[in-house]
Amino acid sequence: MRFSVFISVLRSLGPVVIGISLGFTLSLLSVSWTEETCPLESQEGGDVTSGQDGLLKGARKPNSVSAGNDAESGEDFEPRIVPYKQVQPAAPKKVFRAKYISTELGMRERLFVGVLTSKSTINTLGVAVNRTINHHFDTVVFFTGSRNRKVPHGMFVVSHGDDRLIWNMFQTIRYIFDHYINEYDWFYFIQDDAYTEADRIKTLVEHLSMDRELYLGRPEEFIGGEMEGKYCYGGFGYLLSRSLLIRLQPFLENCRNDILSSRPDEWLGRCIIDYTSSNCVSKFEGLEYHHYQLGKNYDPNKEQSEEFKKALTVHPVSDPEQMYRLHRYFSEIELQKTYDEIAKLQAEIKNVSILAFEGNRSAQWPVGVNPSFEPKSRFEVLKWEYFTEEEIYSCIDDSPKCELHGIDKMEVADVIDTAIEQLNKKYMPVLHLKKQQLINGYRRFDPTRGMEYTLDLQLEVVNQKGRSRSITKRVHLVRPLSHIEIIPMPYVTEATRVHIIIPLISEDRSYVNHFLEGFASNAFETSENAVLTFLFIYDPEEAQHVNHDDIFADVKNQINVYERKYPAVKIPWISVKTEIPSQIKFMDIISKKHPVDTLFFLAHINTNINAEFLNRCRMNSINNWQVFFPIHFQEYNSDVAYHNQPRPATVDLVKDAGHFDRRSFDEACFYNSDYMSTRSRMVEDVQENEDLLESLDIYEMFVKYSGLHVFRAVEPALHQQYRYRSCNPKLSEDLYHRCTLSNMEGLGSRSQLAMLLFEQEQGNST
């Protein structure tokens, strides 16, 4: 029995034992037995068997390198050089970089505002809400079911195409998830029949942490009271955090299918409570959502309750007029609060300045306004202008004295009234002051702080007992510069083609060759994206002889020469017959020959046009937004500016070489569409007064008849050589006067003219 068991076990283990034995046998057979050197550390070991040549007999480890010294092994070994193959670098993966730093860093805007409106109220209450809050928030979007075909100007409206209230609320939340959930931290929703104090909402959000799951508004019980929790009443608006909306996002479809309600704010509240367990609250971490409910025929000016004054939202608003009245009331509250904070800070600065080393002198005056400009040389000293109530001793035409009128007279009267008001505020009720006259007045413009005034006033002082006397009081006032406003500008490009218009009269023919030489090097040879057009202006007598005695024949020949020299260039020209070369008259002809999107640059034959200015012309001329009137640098008469000196090859932008001619309005950059729309607005006035086309230039036309920005600035890249202009007496008195003043101011600087007069007097005396 035992033997049979032993046989059965042997049968099962036999193949395993045979396999292991066979493996050991084969491994021993694969070993090559060779002689291997082994250094003898000691000669005393009798058990060590020495072989031939002092080598030990023994087995070498497999795969070991033989270190034998026999000649055969040395001759058979040949070194093999493995060539180096440079590893080809893999194509680098394109790293995605966000367009904006805020996107790459995960930065988001603070507050998104959504206004729930309707087709019937978007043009009334919706417009009123937009006008009262749009300039306070970065993004205001109006959500409506169906809308009118014409959307109110300046409003971003999203239409869902359905007037069902619950459906619109669902689509609004889904629109937020699709477009804005990753861009804002807080989302504020308000109806268009509620007034929102925008600055208070922004202040509230600034004190809230972005990671809070918050549902903030006015809590309201659910209809019937069957459901636990409270929702935020939509009339007073509610605030939702991004964290809460992200948690709600996966369940929005379930809310649409499972929750039935008649009110959109109640539907949203049930959805939030069911899937996020967040109830509406009116207070959070010491902050409270203040609101106020209006009654019928409500007048905000008669309300004195603190609850109303602290309100963030006011509801319901019945009409746009009431919305604007509320906005005015709350704006006055915030403005007065700002004035109080300014007065408090000014008082604190005065108190602290006493402890300074210099005492009260260390505090600048007025408190909070930049200190006075400190000139670094005598050439930077600001000039004071002396004035009285009737006259000023610093005139535009450099006369020693001229009458005070217009805006200057209004300014002096306003400054005197302000001085009397401030003096009475300081000394009443002890003393009452009345103005008798202005003895002396001084003013100067400080570019760092504004207009400064020093007034010597003769005042009548009346005390509480009715006694009066006359005193003289010196006061100092400052009209500070207002805050700089950043105006958003439409996008423009430097790829626009510029059509350069050069009007020519008979006196301009001798300057054409010099102009074409400079323009060819600046535009033709560089392939500038510009088209040059000449406008030949004939008077009626010259036009009669144009067939056999054309006064512009030489100019036309010069144009042909340049067209042959530059085959890719075409220089068109237009002929006009008129007695008075009015800008508006010949632009009417040119405008009809070009598309509406043409960019014109109206220039003078003496103007040096280069690529730098053409780019600025493209950037500063914005279609349906802005026109550009550059002030060129007018060179002085070389006989005056370089008297007894050689004229330099190039004229630098220095005061002794020329000046920026503010009297000239010859250069202008504008789009044809802007010209046509402005020109159409003056049709009725032209019908009543036909001389209007000759009495106005294009600059005055844009100022009076267009709603565009008229941008006028000095242009250092626009030079004009000196030339005595022939002023046409047939033009209006204002245009003729400007032309003559430009000629006189272009002769030379005052010091240069004075030096010539001095030399002439010295010559006459000898």
MORA-V195426 format. One record per backbone hydrogen bond with DSSP energy under -0.5 kcal/mol. NH is the residue of the N-H (numbers start at 1). CO is the residue of the C=O. E is the energy in kcal/mol with one decimal. If there is no record, write none. Layout:
BEGIN
NH CO E
NH CO E
END
This chain:
BEGIN
5 1 -1.7
6 2 -2.2
7 3 -2.2
8 4 -1.9
9 5 -2.1
10 6 -2.1
11 7 -1.9
12 8 -1.5
13 9 -2.1
14 10 -1.9
15 11 -0.6
17 13 -2.2
18 14 -2.6
19 15 -2.2
20 16 -2.1
21 17 -2.2
22 18 -2.3
23 19 -1.9
24 20 -2.0
25 21 -2.1
26 22 -2.3
27 23 -1.8
28 24 -1.8
29 25 -1.9
30 26 -1.3
31 28 -1.0
33 31 -0.5
34 32 -0.6
36 56 -1.0
41 39 -0.7
46 44 -0.6
48 45 -0.9
50 48 -0.5
51 55 -1.7
54 51 -1.1
55 52 -1.6
56 36 -0.7
57 49 -0.6
58 56 -0.5
60 32 -0.6
64 61 -1.6
74 70 -1.3
75 71 -2.3
76 72 -2.1
77 73 -1.0
82 80 -0.6
83 81 -0.7
85 83 -0.5
86 84 -0.6
97 95 -0.5
104 100 -1.7
105 101 -2.4
106 103 -0.7
107 102 -2.8
109 183 -2.9
112 186 -2.3
113 139 -1.6
114 188 -3.0
115 141 -2.8
116 114 -0.5
116 190 -2.6
117 115 -0.7
117 143 -2.8
122 118 -1.5
124 121 -1.0
125 121 -0.5
126 121 -2.8
127 122 -0.5
128 124 -1.8
129 125 -2.7
130 126 -2.3
131 127 -2.2
132 128 -1.3
133 129 -1.8
134 130 -1.9
136 133 -1.7
137 133 -1.1
141 113 -2.3
142 156 -2.9
143 115 -2.9
143 141 -0.5
144 158 -2.3
151 149 -0.7
155 152 -1.2
156 140 -0.5
157 155 -0.8
158 142 -3.3
159 157 -0.5
160 144 -2.5
161 145 -3.4
168 164 -2.2
169 165 -2.1
170 166 -2.4
171 167 -2.5
172 168 -2.2
173 169 -2.3
174 170 -2.2
175 171 -2.2
176 172 -1.9
177 173 -2.0
178 174 -2.0
179 175 -1.7
180 176 -2.2
181 176 -1.4
183 180 -1.6
184 180 -1.1
185 109 -1.4
186 110 -1.4
187 240 -2.9
188 112 -3.2
189 238 -2.3
190 114 -2.1
191 234 -0.6
192 116 -1.7
194 191 -1.0
195 314 -2.7
197 312 -3.0
198 196 -1.2
200 197 -0.6
201 197 -1.7
202 198 -2.3
203 199 -2.1
204 200 -2.3
205 201 -2.2
206 202 -2.0
207 203 -0.7
207 204 -0.9
208 205 -1.8
212 209 -1.3
214 212 -1.2
216 239 -2.5
217 281 -2.3
218 237 -0.5
219 217 -0.7
220 231 -2.2
222 229 -0.5
225 222 -1.4
231 220 -2.0
233 218 -2.4
233 231 -0.5
236 233 -0.8
237 234 -1.1
238 189 -1.9
239 216 -3.2
240 187 -3.0
241 214 -1.6
242 185 -2.3
243 210 -0.6
245 241 -1.9
246 242 -2.6
247 243 -1.7
248 244 -1.5
249 245 -1.6
250 246 -0.5
251 248 -1.6
252 249 -1.4
255 251 -2.0
256 252 -1.8
257 253 -1.7
258 254 -2.8
259 255 -1.8
260 258 -0.5
267 263 -2.3
268 264 -2.3
269 265 -2.0
270 266 -2.4
271 267 -2.0
272 268 -2.4
273 269 -2.4
274 270 -2.6
275 271 -1.9
276 272 -2.0
277 272 -0.6
277 273 -1.0
278 272 -0.9
279 277 -0.5
280 230 -2.2
281 215 -2.2
284 287 -2.8
287 284 -2.1
289 282 -3.0
290 288 -1.1
292 313 -1.6
294 292 -0.5
294 315 -2.3
298 295 -0.6
300 298 -0.5
302 299 -1.4
303 300 -0.9
309 305 -1.7
310 306 -1.8
311 308 -1.0
312 290 -2.1
313 290 -0.9
314 195 -2.3
315 292 -2.1
316 193 -0.6
317 193 -2.9
318 316 -0.5
323 319 -1.5
324 320 -2.3
325 321 -2.1
326 322 -2.1
327 323 -2.2
328 324 -2.3
329 325 -2.2
330 326 -2.6
331 327 -2.1
332 328 -2.1
333 329 -1.6
334 330 -2.4
335 331 -2.5
336 332 -2.4
337 333 -2.1
338 334 -2.0
339 335 -2.3
340 336 -2.3
341 337 -2.1
342 338 -2.3
343 339 -2.5
344 340 -2.3
345 341 -2.4
346 342 -2.5
347 343 -2.1
348 344 -2.1
349 345 -2.4
350 346 -2.2
351 347 -2.2
352 348 -2.4
353 349 -2.4
354 350 -0.8
355 352 -1.3
356 353 -1.2
359 356 -0.7
361 358 -1.2
362 359 -1.7
363 360 -1.3
369 366 -2.0
375 373 -0.6
380 377 -1.4
381 378 -0.7
385 443 -3.5
387 441 -2.6
388 391 -3.0
392 402 -2.3
393 386 -2.8
395 399 -0.9
398 395 -1.2
402 392 -2.2
404 390 -3.0
405 403 -0.6
408 405 -1.1
409 405 -0.5
410 406 -1.8
411 407 -2.1
412 408 -2.2
413 409 -2.2
414 410 -2.2
415 411 -2.3
416 412 -2.2
417 413 -2.2
418 414 -2.3
419 415 -2.2
420 416 -2.3
421 417 -2.3
422 418 -2.4
423 419 -2.1
424 420 -2.4
425 421 -2.0
426 422 -1.4
427 423 -2.3
428 424 -2.4
430 427 -0.9
431 427 -1.8
432 462 -2.4
434 460 -2.1
436 458 -2.6
437 458 -1.5
439 437 -0.7
439 456 -2.5
440 456 -1.2
441 387 -0.9
442 454 -2.3
443 385 -1.8
444 452 -1.8
446 444 -0.6
446 450 -3.2
447 445 -0.6
449 446 -1.2
450 446 -2.5
451 479 -1.7
452 444 -2.9
453 477 -2.9
454 442 -2.4
455 475 -2.5
456 440 -2.8
457 455 -0.7
457 473 -2.9
458 437 -2.7
459 457 -0.7
459 471 -3.1
460 434 -3.1
461 459 -0.6
461 469 -3.1
462 432 -2.8
462 460 -0.5
463 467 -2.5
464 430 -0.6
466 463 -1.5
469 461 -1.6
471 459 -2.6
473 457 -2.9
475 455 -2.4
477 453 -2.1
479 451 -3.1
480 478 -0.8
481 449 -1.7
486 484 -0.5
487 485 -0.7
488 486 -0.5
496 493 -0.6
498 529 -1.7
499 599 -3.0
500 498 -0.7
500 531 -3.1
501 499 -0.5
501 601 -2.5
502 500 -0.5
502 533 -2.5
503 501 -0.6
503 603 -0.8
504 535 -3.0
508 505 -1.8
509 506 -1.1
511 508 -1.4
512 509 -1.2
515 511 -1.9
516 512 -2.7
517 513 -2.0
518 514 -1.9
519 515 -2.6
520 516 -2.4
521 517 -1.6
522 518 -1.6
523 519 -2.4
524 519 -1.1
525 520 -2.7
527 524 -0.9
528 523 -2.5
530 528 -2.4
531 498 -2.6
533 500 -2.8
534 572 -1.9
535 502 -2.6
536 534 -0.6
536 574 -3.0
537 504 -2.8
537 535 -0.6
538 536 -0.7
538 576 -3.5
543 539 -2.3
544 540 -1.0
545 541 -0.6
545 542 -0.7
546 543 -1.1
549 545 -2.7
551 549 -0.5
553 550 -1.5
556 552 -2.1
557 553 -1.9
558 554 -2.1
559 555 -2.1
560 556 -1.9
561 557 -2.0
562 558 -1.9
563 559 -2.0
564 560 -2.0
565 561 -1.8
566 562 -2.2
567 565 -0.5
569 566 -2.1
572 532 -0.5
572 570 -0.7
574 534 -2.4
576 536 -3.0
578 538 -2.7
578 576 -0.5
581 579 -0.5
582 580 -2.3
586 582 -1.8
587 583 -1.8
588 584 -1.6
589 585 -1.0
590 586 -1.9
591 587 -2.7
592 588 -1.1
593 589 -0.6
593 590 -1.0
594 591 -1.2
598 595 -1.3
599 497 -0.7
600 598 -0.7
600 670 -3.0
601 499 -2.5
602 668 -2.9
603 501 -2.5
603 601 -0.6
607 604 -1.7
608 719 -3.2
609 607 -0.9
614 610 -1.9
615 611 -2.1
616 612 -1.5
617 613 -2.6
618 614 -1.9
619 615 -2.1
620 616 -2.3
621 617 -1.0
622 620 -0.7
622 626 -1.6
623 621 -0.5
625 622 -2.0
626 622 -2.6
627 709 -2.6
628 669 -2.6
629 711 -2.9
630 628 -0.5
631 713 -2.2
632 630 -0.7
633 718 -2.9
634 632 -0.7
634 659 -3.3
635 633 -0.6
635 720 -2.4
636 657 -2.5
637 746 -0.7
637 747 -1.3
640 637 -1.3
641 637 -3.2
642 638 -2.0
643 640 -0.9
645 642 -2.2
652 650 -0.6
654 652 -1.8
657 654 -1.3
658 654 -1.2
659 634 -2.4
661 632 -1.7
661 659 -0.7
662 660 -1.2
664 661 -0.8
668 602 -1.8
669 628 -3.3
670 600 -1.8
672 598 -2.6
673 596 -1.8
675 671 -1.9
676 672 -2.6
677 673 -2.2
678 674 -2.1
679 675 -2.8
680 676 -1.7
681 677 -0.8
681 678 -0.6
682 678 -0.6
682 679 -0.8
683 680 -0.9
686 682 -1.9
687 683 -2.0
688 684 -1.4
689 685 -2.1
692 689 -1.5
693 690 -0.9
694 691 -0.7
695 691 -1.6
696 692 -1.3
701 697 -1.9
702 698 -2.3
703 699 -2.1
704 700 -2.3
705 701 -2.4
706 702 -1.3
709 625 -2.7
710 708 -0.5
711 627 -2.8
711 709 -0.9
712 710 -0.6
713 629 -0.8
715 631 -2.6
716 714 -0.5
718 715 -1.5
719 608 -0.8
719 717 -0.7
720 633 -2.1
721 606 -1.3
725 723 -0.7
727 725 -0.9
729 727 -0.6
731 728 -1.5
732 694 -0.9
736 732 -2.5
737 733 -2.3
738 734 -2.2
739 735 -1.9
740 736 -2.1
741 737 -2.2
742 738 -2.1
743 739 -1.9
744 740 -2.0
745 741 -2.7
746 742 -1.3
747 744 -1.2
753 749 -2.4
754 750 -2.8
755 751 -2.0
756 752 -1.8
757 753 -2.3
758 754 -2.4
759 755 -2.4
760 756 -2.3
761 757 -2.5
762 758 -2.4
763 759 -2.2
764 760 -2.3
765 761 -2.2
766 762 -1.3
END
